[in-house]
């Protein structure tokens, strides 16, 4: 998935609570792991320019 500033790769990784699980992280600028580890995790890799947020006035 992409927007005009960043590219997102989202994947699901199955986790077995009895063993260690290696989680592949793609080459990226930032990543997030989410989920409750009840069967797996969601990996979100973010690449590209980071857009600054803020409020301003353009007159």
N, C-alpha and C positions, 0 to 999 in steps of 0.2 A: 504494500500500500504506500502511496506517496502523496504528499501535498506539495505546494510550490517551494517549500524550504527544506523538507526532510523526507527521508525514506524510512519506512517501518517494515521490519520482518517479524512476523509473529508465528510461533510454532508451539506445539504441545510436546512435552517430554514425559513419557511414562516413567514413574518412579516406583520401585519396589521397596517397601519399608523395611524389608529384611536385609537388604544389601545397599552398599553405596552406589549412587548413580552418577555417572559423569554427564554433565550438562554441556552440550556444545554451544559456545557463544560465537556467533559470526564476527568477522572483523567489522567493528562499528565504533561510533563515538560514545555511546552510552547504552546501557541495557537495564531491563527491569525483569525480575522474577516475581510471579504472582501465583496464588493458589494456596491451598491449605495442605498440600503434600498428601492428600488422601487419594492417591492413585496417579498423581502427576502434577506438573507445573507448566505454566505458560511463560514462554520466553519472548520478550519484546525487545528487539534490537533496533536502535535509532541511529541513523547516519545523516550527515548533511549539516547545513548551517542551522544553528540554534537561533530561533527567533526570540528577540527580547520582547517582553511584554511590558506594558506600561500605559499610563493614561496621559494624554497630552492634548494641546490645543494647537490646531493649525489654522492660522487666520488669513 
